[in-house]
Amino acid sequence: MENVHDIYAEIAELRAELAHCILTRKERRETQQRLDQALTEAERRQREAEGA
């Protein structure tokens, strides 16, 4: 995920997966963790861009 657009596309994809896919508890937990990581990275990049 080098590009800012890429991270937001990943976030959208993960949210859609959680909302519309049938997942096992393990898959749901893993997907939620990936979403949390992507959101944290997006926030970090936003702070970095505002400070630059």
Secondary structure, 3 states (H helix, E strand, C coil): CCCHHHHHHHHHHHHHHHHHCCCCHHHHHHHHHHHHHHHHHHHHHHHHHHHC
